[in-house]
Amino acid sequence: MYIHVVRIPFLLILAGTSEVAYFLAYLTTDTATNPTTIILFDGIEYNNGNHYSAATGTFIAPVDGWYRIEASLDDSDRKRIWILVNAASPVNILYAKENNHGEQVAYGLVGKVIYLTAGQDVYVKPEGGLTMYGNKKTWFSVTLVHAD
């Protein structure tokens, strides 16, 4: 049985900002990808401030500050996904893991708090060609936790 829990980000009262930027987007259907594809998370659970674009799969930081970036992967081929900031080196990589039966499973969650400057973009790309499973099994989220 597969159980999916949609998390609501922990929000802080931020001095000097009238709005907390956060979003959670997910794939609504199984989606074939390749290494040059930015994953377009088309289902929007929430998008406070509209800083995530489902059309481009990209979050644009509205202010300088610390952001919690998370992604969940469920794929067909036990590969990895990259969370990228301005097309730089990956922030984190999701790896396939083994379950308690020694079988490869391709589901994982990765998250990190990083500093972004206003205008920097964040998006998710796969390591190689694979099918990312939809129905909220593969998702991407960014939350502003402290603005400068």
MIGUMAR-338589 format. One record per atom (N, C-alpha, C): residue in one letter; atom name; x, y, z. Coordinates in nm, 2 decimals. Atoms other than C-alpha are relative to their C-alpha. Example, Ala and Ser with C-alpha at 12.3 -4.5 7.8 and 13.67 -1.06 7.14 Angstrom:
2
+------+------+--------+--------+--------+
| rest | atom |   east |  north |     up |
+------+------+--------+--------+--------+
|    a |    N |   0.09 |  -0.12 |   0.00 |
|    a |   CA |   1.23 |  -0.45 |   0.78 |
|    a |    C |   0.09 |   0.12 |   0.00 |
|    s |    N |  -0.09 |  -0.11 |   0.00 |
|    s |   CA |   1.37 |  -0.11 |   0.71 |
|    s |    C |  -0.08 |   0.11 |   0.08 |
+------+------+--------+--------+--------+
END
This chain:
148
+------+------+--------+--------+--------+
| rest | atom |   east |  north |     up |
+------+------+--------+--------+--------+
|    m |    N |   0.08 |  -0.12 |   0.00 |
|    m |   CA |   0.00 |   0.00 |   0.00 |
|    m |    C |   0.09 |   0.12 |   0.00 |
|    y |    N |  -0.08 |  -0.13 |   0.01 |
|    y |   CA |   0.13 |   0.35 |  -0.09 |
|    y |    C |  -0.08 |   0.11 |   0.07 |
|    i |    N |   0.07 |  -0.12 |  -0.07 |
|    i |   CA |   0.04 |   0.64 |   0.15 |
|    i |    C |   0.08 |   0.12 |  -0.03 |
|    h |    N |  -0.06 |  -0.13 |   0.03 |
|    h |   CA |   0.12 |   0.99 |   0.04 |
|    h |    C |  -0.04 |   0.11 |   0.10 |
|    v |    N |   0.03 |  -0.11 |  -0.09 |
|    v |   CA |   0.14 |   1.27 |   0.29 |
|    v |    C |   0.04 |   0.13 |  -0.06 |
|    v |    N |  -0.04 |  -0.14 |   0.04 |
|    v |   CA |   0.13 |   1.63 |   0.17 |
|    v |    C |   0.03 |   0.08 |   0.12 |
|    r |    N |  -0.04 |  -0.08 |  -0.12 |
|    r |   CA |   0.32 |   1.84 |   0.41 |
|    r |    C |  -0.03 |   0.15 |  -0.03 |
|    i |    N |   0.02 |  -0.14 |   0.00 |
|    i |   CA |   0.24 |   2.20 |   0.48 |
|    i |    C |   0.12 |   0.06 |   0.06 |
|    p |    N |  -0.13 |  -0.05 |  -0.06 |
|    p |   CA |   0.56 |   2.40 |   0.54 |
|    p |    C |  -0.02 |   0.08 |   0.13 |
|    f |    N |  -0.01 |  -0.08 |  -0.13 |
|    f |   CA |   0.64 |   2.54 |   0.88 |
|    f |    C |   0.03 |   0.14 |  -0.04 |
|    l |    N |  -0.02 |  -0.14 |   0.04 |
|    l |   CA |   0.60 |   2.91 |   0.84 |
|    l |    C |   0.04 |   0.09 |   0.12 |
|    l |    N |  -0.05 |  -0.09 |  -0.10 |
|    l |   CA |   0.78 |   3.18 |   1.04 |
|    l |    C |  -0.05 |   0.14 |  -0.03 |
|    i |    N |   0.03 |  -0.14 |   0.02 |
|    i |   CA |   0.68 |   3.54 |   1.10 |
|    i |    C |   0.13 |   0.07 |  -0.04 |
|    l |    N |  -0.12 |  -0.06 |   0.05 |
|    l |   CA |   0.94 |   3.73 |   0.90 |
|    l |    C |   0.00 |   0.15 |   0.01 |
|    a |    N |  -0.02 |  -0.14 |  -0.02 |
|    a |   CA |   1.06 |   4.07 |   0.99 |
|    a |    C |   0.03 |   0.06 |  -0.14 |
|    g |    N |  -0.03 |  -0.08 |   0.12 |
|    g |   CA |   1.06 |   4.32 |   0.70 |
|    g |    C |  -0.06 |  -0.06 |  -0.13 |
|    t |    N |   0.07 |   0.05 |   0.12 |
|    t |   CA |   0.84 |   4.11 |   0.46 |
|    t |    C |  -0.15 |  -0.01 |   0.03 |
|    s |    N |   0.14 |   0.01 |  -0.02 |
|    s |   CA |   0.47 |   4.12 |   0.41 |
|    s |    C |  -0.06 |  -0.13 |  -0.04 |
|    e |    N |   0.05 |   0.12 |   0.06 |
|    e |   CA |   0.45 |   3.79 |   0.25 |
|    e |    C |   0.10 |  -0.11 |   0.01 |
|    v |    N |  -0.09 |   0.12 |  -0.01 |
|    v |   CA |   0.60 |   3.44 |   0.31 |
|    v |    C |  -0.02 |  -0.07 |  -0.14 |
|    a |    N |   0.00 |   0.07 |   0.12 |
|    a |   CA |   0.69 |   3.28 |  -0.02 |
|    a |    C |   0.01 |  -0.15 |   0.02 |
|    y |    N |  -0.01 |   0.14 |  -0.01 |
|    y |   CA |   0.62 |   2.91 |  -0.04 |
|    y |    C |  -0.09 |  -0.06 |  -0.10 |
|    f |    N |   0.08 |   0.08 |   0.10 |
|    f |   CA |   0.48 |   2.65 |  -0.28 |
|    f |    C |   0.02 |  -0.15 |   0.02 |
|    l |    N |  -0.01 |   0.15 |   0.02 |
|    l |   CA |   0.42 |   2.28 |  -0.32 |
|    l |    C |  -0.07 |  -0.04 |  -0.13 |
|    a |    N |   0.06 |   0.04 |   0.13 |
|    a |   CA |   0.37 |   2.14 |  -0.67 |
|    a |    C |   0.04 |  -0.15 |  -0.02 |
|    y |    N |  -0.02 |   0.14 |   0.03 |
|    y |   CA |   0.35 |   1.78 |  -0.79 |
|    y |    C |  -0.04 |  -0.04 |  -0.14 |
|    l |    N |   0.04 |   0.05 |   0.13 |
|    l |   CA |   0.31 |   1.57 |  -1.10 |
|    l |    C |  -0.14 |  -0.06 |   0.01 |
|    t |    N |   0.13 |   0.05 |   0.00 |
|    t |   CA |  -0.05 |   1.49 |  -1.18 |
|    t |    C |  -0.01 |  -0.13 |  -0.07 |
|    t |    N |   0.00 |   0.13 |   0.08 |
|    t |   CA |   0.03 |   1.21 |  -1.43 |
|    t |    C |   0.15 |  -0.05 |  -0.01 |
|    d |    N |  -0.14 |   0.05 |   0.02 |
|    d |   CA |   0.33 |   0.99 |  -1.50 |
|    d |    C |   0.06 |   0.08 |  -0.12 |
|    t |    N |  -0.07 |  -0.09 |   0.10 |
|    t |   CA |   0.58 |   1.19 |  -1.71 |
|    t |    C |   0.13 |  -0.05 |  -0.04 |
|    a |    N |  -0.13 |   0.04 |   0.05 |
|    a |   CA |   0.86 |   1.08 |  -1.93 |
|    a |    C |   0.09 |   0.12 |  -0.01 |
|    t |    N |  -0.09 |  -0.11 |   0.00 |
|    t |   CA |   1.17 |   1.29 |  -1.90 |
|    t |    C |   0.13 |  -0.04 |  -0.06 |
|    n |    N |  -0.14 |   0.03 |   0.04 |
|    n |   CA |   1.53 |   1.32 |  -2.03 |
|    n |    C |   0.09 |   0.10 |   0.07 |
|    p |    N |  -0.09 |  -0.08 |  -0.08 |
|    p |   CA |   1.84 |   1.48 |  -1.89 |
|    p |    C |   0.00 |   0.15 |  -0.02 |
|    t |    N |   0.01 |  -0.14 |   0.03 |
|    t |   CA |   1.77 |   1.82 |  -2.05 |
|    t |    C |  -0.13 |   0.06 |   0.05 |
|    t |    N |   0.13 |  -0.04 |  -0.03 |
|    t |   CA |   1.42 |   1.84 |  -1.92 |
|    t |    C |  -0.01 |   0.05 |   0.14 |
|    i |    N |   0.05 |  -0.05 |  -0.13 |
|    i |   CA |   1.31 |   2.06 |  -1.63 |
|    i |    C |  -0.13 |  -0.06 |   0.02 |
|    i |    N |   0.12 |   0.07 |  -0.03 |
|    i |   CA |   1.04 |   1.87 |  -1.46 |
|    i |    C |  -0.11 |   0.11 |   0.03 |
|    l |    N |   0.11 |  -0.09 |  -0.01 |
|    l |   CA |   0.71 |   2.06 |  -1.49 |
|    l |    C |  -0.10 |  -0.06 |   0.10 |
|    f |    N |   0.10 |   0.05 |  -0.10 |
|    f |   CA |   0.52 |   2.00 |  -1.17 |
|    f |    C |  -0.13 |   0.08 |  -0.02 |
|    d |    N |   0.12 |  -0.07 |   0.05 |
|    d |   CA |   0.17 |   2.08 |  -1.30 |
|    d |    C |  -0.11 |   0.01 |   0.10 |
|    g |    N |   0.10 |  -0.01 |  -0.10 |
|    g |   CA |  -0.04 |   2.02 |  -0.99 |
|    g |    C |   0.05 |   0.10 |   0.11 |
|    i |    N |  -0.04 |  -0.09 |  -0.10 |
|    i |   CA |  -0.03 |   2.31 |  -0.75 |
|    i |    C |  -0.08 |  -0.02 |   0.13 |
|    e |    N |   0.07 |   0.02 |  -0.12 |
|    e |   CA |  -0.12 |   2.23 |  -0.39 |
|    e |    C |  -0.02 |   0.14 |   0.07 |
|    y |    N |   0.01 |  -0.14 |  -0.05 |
|    y |   CA |  -0.04 |   2.59 |  -0.28 |
|    y |    C |   0.12 |   0.08 |  -0.07 |
|    n |    N |  -0.11 |  -0.08 |   0.07 |
|    n |   CA |   0.17 |   2.88 |  -0.43 |
|    n |    C |  -0.02 |   0.14 |   0.05 |
|    n |    N |   0.01 |  -0.14 |  -0.06 |
|    n |   CA |   0.18 |   3.18 |  -0.19 |
|    n |    C |   0.09 |   0.09 |  -0.06 |
|    g |    N |  -0.08 |  -0.10 |   0.07 |
|    g |   CA |   0.30 |   3.48 |  -0.38 |
|    g |    C |   0.02 |  -0.03 |  -0.15 |
|    n |    N |  -0.01 |   0.03 |   0.14 |
|    n |   CA |   0.29 |   3.30 |  -0.72 |
|    n |    C |   0.15 |   0.01 |  -0.05 |
|    h |    N |  -0.14 |   0.00 |   0.04 |
|    h |   CA |   0.67 |   3.26 |  -0.73 |
|    h |    C |   0.05 |  -0.13 |  -0.07 |
|    y |    N |  -0.02 |   0.12 |   0.08 |
|    y |   CA |   0.65 |   2.91 |  -0.88 |
|    y |    C |  -0.08 |   0.00 |  -0.13 |
|    s |    N |   0.07 |   0.00 |   0.13 |
|    s |   CA |   0.56 |   2.87 |  -1.25 |
|    s |    C |  -0.02 |  -0.15 |  -0.04 |
|    a |    N |   0.02 |   0.13 |   0.05 |
|    a |   CA |   0.40 |   2.54 |  -1.35 |
|    a |    C |   0.04 |  -0.01 |  -0.15 |
|    a |    N |  -0.04 |   0.00 |   0.15 |
|    a |   CA |   0.47 |   2.64 |  -1.72 |
|    a |    C |   0.15 |  -0.02 |  -0.02 |
|    t |    N |  -0.15 |   0.02 |   0.01 |
|    t |   CA |   0.85 |   2.65 |  -1.66 |
|    t |    C |   0.06 |  -0.09 |   0.10 |
|    g |    N |  -0.05 |   0.09 |  -0.11 |
|    g |   CA |   0.88 |   2.43 |  -1.35 |
|    g |    C |   0.10 |   0.07 |   0.09 |
|    t |    N |  -0.10 |  -0.08 |  -0.07 |
|    t |   CA |   1.08 |   2.71 |  -1.19 |
|    t |    C |  -0.06 |   0.09 |   0.11 |
|    f |    N |   0.03 |  -0.09 |  -0.11 |
|    f |   CA |   1.07 |   2.89 |  -0.86 |
|    f |    C |   0.10 |   0.11 |  -0.01 |
|    i |    N |  -0.09 |  -0.12 |   0.00 |
|    i |   CA |   1.21 |   3.25 |  -0.86 |
|    i |    C |  -0.01 |   0.06 |   0.14 |
|    a |    N |   0.00 |  -0.06 |  -0.13 |
|    a |   CA |   1.32 |   3.38 |  -0.52 |
|    a |    C |  -0.04 |   0.14 |   0.00 |
|    p |    N |   0.04 |  -0.13 |   0.01 |
|    p |   CA |   1.14 |   3.70 |  -0.45 |
|    p |    C |   0.09 |   0.10 |   0.08 |
|    v |    N |  -0.08 |  -0.08 |  -0.09 |
|    v |   CA |   1.38 |   3.83 |  -0.18 |
|    v |    C |   0.13 |  -0.08 |   0.04 |
|    d |    N |  -0.12 |   0.06 |  -0.06 |
|    d |   CA |   1.73 |   3.76 |  -0.04 |
|    d |    C |  -0.04 |  -0.07 |   0.13 |
|    g |    N |   0.03 |   0.07 |  -0.12 |
|    g |   CA |   1.71 |   3.50 |   0.23 |
|    g |    C |   0.03 |  -0.15 |   0.00 |
|    w |    N |  -0.02 |   0.14 |  -0.01 |
|    w |   CA |   1.72 |   3.14 |   0.35 |
|    w |    C |  -0.13 |  -0.07 |  -0.04 |
|    y |    N |   0.12 |   0.08 |   0.05 |
|    y |   CA |   1.49 |   2.89 |   0.18 |
|    y |    C |   0.02 |  -0.15 |   0.02 |
|    r |    N |   0.00 |   0.15 |  -0.01 |
|    r |   CA |   1.40 |   2.53 |   0.25 |
|    r |    C |  -0.04 |  -0.05 |  -0.13 |
|    i |    N |   0.03 |   0.06 |   0.13 |
|    i |   CA |   1.41 |   2.34 |  -0.08 |
|    i |    C |  -0.01 |  -0.15 |   0.02 |
|    e |    N |   0.03 |   0.14 |  -0.02 |
|    e |   CA |   1.26 |   1.99 |  -0.09 |
|    e |    C |  -0.05 |  -0.06 |  -0.13 |
|    a |    N |   0.05 |   0.08 |   0.11 |
|    a |   CA |   1.19 |   1.73 |  -0.36 |
|    a |    C |  -0.02 |  -0.14 |   0.03 |
|    s |    N |   0.03 |   0.14 |  -0.02 |
|    s |   CA |   1.04 |   1.39 |  -0.36 |
|    s |    C |   0.00 |  -0.07 |  -0.14 |
|    l |    N |  -0.02 |   0.07 |   0.12 |
|    l |   CA |   1.12 |   1.14 |  -0.63 |
|    l |    C |  -0.07 |  -0.14 |   0.00 |
|    d |    N |   0.04 |   0.14 |   0.02 |
|    d |   CA |   0.93 |   0.83 |  -0.75 |
|    d |    C |   0.01 |  -0.03 |  -0.15 |
|    d |    N |  -0.02 |   0.02 |   0.14 |
|    d |   CA |   1.06 |   0.70 |  -1.08 |
|    d |    C |   0.01 |  -0.15 |  -0.04 |
|    s |    N |   0.01 |   0.13 |   0.05 |
|    s |   CA |   1.07 |   0.40 |  -1.30 |
|    s |    C |   0.14 |  -0.07 |  -0.01 |
|    d |    N |  -0.13 |   0.05 |   0.04 |
|    d |   CA |   1.44 |   0.35 |  -1.34 |
|    d |    C |   0.11 |   0.01 |   0.11 |
|    r |    N |  -0.10 |  -0.01 |  -0.11 |
|    r |   CA |   1.62 |   0.40 |  -1.00 |
|    r |    C |   0.11 |   0.10 |  -0.03 |
|    k |    N |  -0.10 |  -0.10 |   0.03 |
|    k |   CA |   1.79 |   0.71 |  -1.12 |
|    k |    C |  -0.01 |   0.11 |   0.10 |
|    r |    N |   0.00 |  -0.12 |  -0.09 |
|    r |   CA |   1.85 |   1.05 |  -0.95 |
|    r |    C |  -0.06 |   0.12 |  -0.06 |
|    i |    N |   0.04 |  -0.13 |   0.05 |
|    i |   CA |   1.71 |   1.39 |  -0.98 |
|    i |    C |   0.09 |   0.11 |   0.07 |
|    w |    N |  -0.08 |  -0.11 |  -0.04 |
|    w |   CA |   1.90 |   1.72 |  -0.93 |
|    w |    C |  -0.09 |   0.12 |   0.03 |
|    i |    N |   0.06 |  -0.13 |  -0.02 |
|    i |   CA |   1.77 |   2.03 |  -0.76 |
|    i |    C |   0.11 |   0.10 |  -0.03 |
|    l |    N |  -0.10 |  -0.09 |   0.05 |
|    l |   CA |   1.95 |   2.31 |  -0.94 |
|    l |    C |  -0.04 |   0.15 |   0.03 |
|    v |    N |   0.02 |  -0.14 |  -0.02 |
|    v |   CA |   1.99 |   2.68 |  -0.86 |
|    v |    C |   0.08 |   0.07 |  -0.11 |
|    n |    N |  -0.06 |  -0.07 |   0.11 |
|    n |   CA |   2.06 |   2.90 |  -1.16 |
|    n |    C |   0.10 |  -0.09 |  -0.08 |
|    a |    N |  -0.08 |   0.10 |   0.08 |
|    a |   CA |   2.19 |   2.59 |  -1.35 |
|    a |    C |   0.14 |  -0.03 |   0.05 |
|    a |    N |  -0.13 |   0.03 |  -0.06 |
|    a |   CA |   2.48 |   2.56 |  -1.11 |
|    a |    C |   0.00 |  -0.15 |   0.04 |
|    s |    N |  -0.01 |   0.14 |  -0.04 |
|    s |   CA |   2.59 |   2.23 |  -0.95 |
|    s |    C |  -0.12 |  -0.03 |   0.08 |
|    p |    N |   0.11 |   0.04 |  -0.08 |
|    p |   CA |   2.32 |   2.03 |  -0.79 |
|    p |    C |   0.01 |   0.03 |   0.15 |
|    v |    N |   0.01 |  -0.02 |  -0.14 |
|    v |   CA |   2.21 |   2.12 |  -0.44 |
|    v |    C |   0.01 |  -0.13 |   0.08 |
|    n |    N |   0.00 |   0.13 |  -0.06 |
|    n |   CA |   2.13 |   1.77 |  -0.35 |
|    n |    C |  -0.04 |  -0.10 |  -0.11 |
|    i |    N |   0.04 |   0.10 |   0.09 |
|    i |   CA |   2.08 |   1.44 |  -0.53 |
|    i |    C |  -0.07 |  -0.11 |   0.07 |
|    l |    N |   0.08 |   0.12 |  -0.05 |
|    l |   CA |   1.82 |   1.17 |  -0.47 |
|    l |    C |   0.06 |  -0.12 |  -0.06 |
|    y |    N |  -0.05 |   0.13 |   0.05 |
|    y |   CA |   1.96 |   0.82 |  -0.49 |
|    y |    C |  -0.10 |  -0.11 |   0.03 |
|    a |    N |   0.08 |   0.12 |  -0.03 |
|    a |   CA |   1.78 |   0.49 |  -0.52 |
|    a |    C |   0.05 |  -0.07 |   0.12 |
|    k |    N |  -0.03 |   0.07 |  -0.13 |
|    k |   CA |   1.78 |   0.29 |  -0.20 |
|    k |    C |  -0.05 |  -0.15 |  -0.01 |
|    e |    N |   0.05 |   0.14 |   0.00 |
|    e |   CA |   1.73 |  -0.08 |  -0.12 |
|    e |    C |  -0.10 |  -0.01 |   0.12 |
|    n |    N |   0.10 |   0.02 |  -0.11 |
|    n |   CA |   1.43 |  -0.19 |   0.08 |
|    n |    C |   0.05 |  -0.12 |   0.09 |
|    n |    N |  -0.04 |   0.10 |  -0.09 |
|    n |   CA |   1.45 |  -0.45 |   0.36 |
|    n |    C |   0.01 |  -0.14 |  -0.07 |
|    h |    N |  -0.01 |   0.13 |   0.08 |
|    h |   CA |   1.42 |  -0.73 |   0.09 |
|    h |    C |   0.12 |   0.00 |  -0.10 |
|    g |    N |  -0.11 |  -0.01 |   0.10 |
|    g |   CA |   1.73 |  -0.61 |  -0.10 |
|    g |    C |  -0.04 |   0.05 |  -0.13 |
|    e |    N |   0.05 |  -0.05 |   0.14 |
|    e |   CA |   1.52 |  -0.48 |  -0.39 |
|    e |    C |   0.03 |   0.15 |  -0.01 |
|    q |    N |  -0.02 |  -0.14 |   0.02 |
|    q |   CA |   1.60 |  -0.15 |  -0.54 |
|    q |    C |  -0.13 |   0.08 |   0.00 |
|    v |    N |   0.12 |  -0.09 |   0.01 |
|    v |   CA |   1.34 |   0.12 |  -0.48 |
|    v |    C |   0.05 |   0.14 |  -0.04 |
|    a |    N |  -0.04 |  -0.12 |   0.06 |
|    a |   CA |   1.34 |   0.45 |  -0.65 |
|    a |    C |  -0.09 |   0.11 |   0.06 |
|    y |    N |   0.08 |  -0.10 |  -0.06 |
|    y |   CA |   1.16 |   0.67 |  -0.40 |
|    y |    C |   0.09 |   0.07 |   0.11 |
|    g |    N |  -0.08 |  -0.07 |  -0.11 |
|    g |   CA |   1.33 |   0.93 |  -0.18 |
|    g |    C |  -0.05 |   0.14 |   0.01 |
|    l |    N |   0.03 |  -0.14 |  -0.03 |
|    l |   CA |   1.30 |   1.27 |  -0.03 |
|    l |    C |   0.13 |   0.07 |   0.04 |
|    v |    N |  -0.12 |  -0.07 |  -0.03 |
|    v |   CA |   1.57 |   1.53 |  -0.02 |
|    v |    C |  -0.04 |   0.15 |   0.04 |
|    g |    N |   0.03 |  -0.13 |  -0.03 |
|    g |   CA |   1.58 |   1.87 |   0.14 |
|    g |    C |   0.12 |   0.07 |   0.06 |
|    k |    N |  -0.11 |  -0.08 |  -0.05 |
|    k |   CA |   1.82 |   2.15 |   0.23 |
|    k |    C |  -0.04 |   0.14 |   0.01 |
|    v |    N |   0.02 |  -0.14 |  -0.01 |
|    v |   CA |   1.82 |   2.50 |   0.35 |
|    v |    C |   0.12 |   0.07 |  -0.06 |
|    i |    N |  -0.11 |  -0.07 |   0.06 |
|    i |   CA |   2.02 |   2.73 |   0.13 |
|    i |    C |  -0.03 |   0.15 |  -0.01 |
|    y |    N |   0.02 |  -0.15 |   0.02 |
|    y |   CA |   2.07 |   3.11 |   0.08 |
|    y |    C |  -0.02 |   0.03 |  -0.15 |
|    l |    N |   0.02 |  -0.05 |   0.13 |
|    l |   CA |   1.92 |   3.26 |  -0.23 |
|    l |    C |  -0.01 |   0.15 |  -0.01 |
|    t |    N |   0.02 |  -0.14 |   0.02 |
|    t |   CA |   1.93 |   3.61 |  -0.37 |
|    t |    C |  -0.12 |   0.02 |  -0.08 |
|    a |    N |   0.12 |  -0.03 |   0.08 |
|    a |   CA |   1.63 |   3.78 |  -0.52 |
|    a |    C |   0.03 |  -0.03 |  -0.15 |
|    g |    N |  -0.01 |   0.02 |   0.15 |
|    g |   CA |   1.58 |   3.66 |  -0.88 |
|    g |    C |   0.07 |  -0.13 |  -0.03 |
|    q |    N |  -0.05 |   0.13 |   0.04 |
|    q |   CA |   1.76 |   3.33 |  -0.85 |
|    q |    C |  -0.11 |  -0.10 |  -0.02 |
|    d |    N |   0.10 |   0.10 |   0.03 |
|    d |   CA |   1.57 |   3.04 |  -0.99 |
|    d |    C |   0.05 |  -0.14 |   0.04 |
|    v |    N |  -0.02 |   0.13 |  -0.05 |
|    v |   CA |   1.54 |   2.69 |  -0.86 |
|    v |    C |  -0.09 |  -0.10 |  -0.08 |
|    y |    N |   0.08 |   0.10 |   0.08 |
|    y |   CA |   1.42 |   2.38 |  -1.06 |
|    y |    C |   0.06 |  -0.14 |   0.02 |
|    v |    N |  -0.03 |   0.14 |  -0.02 |
|    v |   CA |   1.44 |   2.00 |  -1.07 |
|    v |    C |   0.02 |  -0.06 |  -0.14 |
|    k |    N |  -0.03 |   0.08 |   0.13 |
|    k |   CA |   1.60 |   1.79 |  -1.35 |
|    k |    C |   0.04 |  -0.14 |   0.04 |
|    p |    N |  -0.04 |   0.14 |  -0.02 |
|    p |   CA |   1.64 |   1.41 |  -1.38 |
|    p |    C |   0.15 |  -0.02 |  -0.05 |
|    e |    N |  -0.13 |   0.04 |   0.04 |
|    e |   CA |   1.98 |   1.24 |  -1.41 |
|    e |    C |   0.00 |  -0.05 |  -0.15 |
|    g |    N |   0.01 |   0.06 |   0.13 |
|    g |   CA |   1.87 |   1.06 |  -1.72 |
|    g |    C |  -0.15 |  -0.02 |  -0.04 |
|    g |    N |   0.14 |   0.03 |   0.04 |
|    g |   CA |   1.56 |   0.95 |  -1.92 |
|    g |    C |  -0.07 |  -0.10 |   0.09 |
|    l |    N |   0.08 |   0.09 |  -0.09 |
|    l |   CA |   1.30 |   0.80 |  -1.70 |
|    l |    C |  -0.14 |   0.05 |   0.01 |
|    t |    N |   0.13 |  -0.04 |  -0.02 |
|    t |   CA |   0.94 |   0.81 |  -1.61 |
|    t |    C |  -0.02 |   0.03 |   0.14 |
|    m |    N |   0.03 |  -0.04 |  -0.13 |
|    m |   CA |   0.85 |   1.01 |  -1.31 |
|    m |    C |  -0.15 |  -0.02 |   0.03 |
|    y |    N |   0.14 |   0.03 |  -0.03 |
|    y |   CA |   0.53 |   0.89 |  -1.14 |
|    y |    C |  -0.07 |   0.12 |   0.06 |
|    g |    N |   0.09 |  -0.11 |  -0.04 |
|    g |   CA |   0.24 |   1.13 |  -1.09 |
|    g |    C |  -0.08 |  -0.04 |   0.12 |
|    n |    N |   0.09 |   0.02 |  -0.10 |
|    n |   CA |  -0.05 |   1.13 |  -0.86 |
|    n |    C |   0.06 |   0.04 |   0.14 |
|    k |    N |  -0.06 |  -0.06 |  -0.12 |
|    k |   CA |   0.14 |   1.34 |  -0.60 |
|    k |    C |   0.12 |  -0.08 |   0.06 |
|    k |    N |  -0.11 |   0.08 |  -0.05 |
|    k |   CA |   0.42 |   1.08 |  -0.57 |
|    k |    C |   0.13 |   0.07 |  -0.02 |
|    t |    N |  -0.12 |  -0.08 |   0.03 |
|    t |   CA |   0.68 |   1.32 |  -0.72 |
|    t |    C |  -0.04 |   0.15 |   0.01 |
|    w |    N |   0.04 |  -0.14 |  -0.03 |
|    w |   CA |   0.67 |   1.68 |  -0.59 |
|    w |    C |   0.13 |   0.08 |   0.03 |
|    f |    N |  -0.10 |  -0.10 |  -0.01 |
|    f |   CA |   0.88 |   1.99 |  -0.54 |
|    f |    C |  -0.06 |   0.11 |   0.09 |
|    s |    N |   0.04 |  -0.10 |  -0.10 |
|    s |   CA |   0.86 |   2.25 |  -0.26 |
|    s |    C |   0.11 |   0.10 |   0.04 |
|    v |    N |  -0.09 |  -0.10 |  -0.05 |
|    v |   CA |   1.03 |   2.58 |  -0.16 |
|    v |    C |  -0.07 |   0.08 |   0.10 |
|    t |    N |   0.06 |  -0.09 |  -0.10 |
|    t |   CA |   0.96 |   2.78 |   0.15 |
|    t |    C |   0.11 |   0.10 |   0.05 |
|    l |    N |  -0.09 |  -0.10 |  -0.06 |
|    l |   CA |   1.12 |   3.11 |   0.26 |
|    l |    C |  -0.01 |  -0.01 |   0.15 |
|    v |    N |   0.00 |   0.01 |  -0.14 |
|    v |   CA |   1.23 |   3.06 |   0.62 |
|    v |    C |   0.06 |   0.12 |   0.07 |
|    h |    N |  -0.05 |  -0.12 |  -0.06 |
|    h |   CA |   1.42 |   3.38 |   0.68 |
|    h |    C |   0.04 |   0.10 |  -0.10 |
|    a |    N |  -0.04 |  -0.11 |   0.10 |
|    a |   CA |   1.44 |   3.70 |   0.47 |
|    a |    C |   0.10 |   0.09 |   0.06 |
|    d |    N |  -0.10 |  -0.10 |  -0.05 |
|    d |   CA |   1.73 |   3.94 |   0.50 |
|    d |    C |  -0.07 |   0.14 |   0.00 |
+------+------+--------+--------+--------+
END
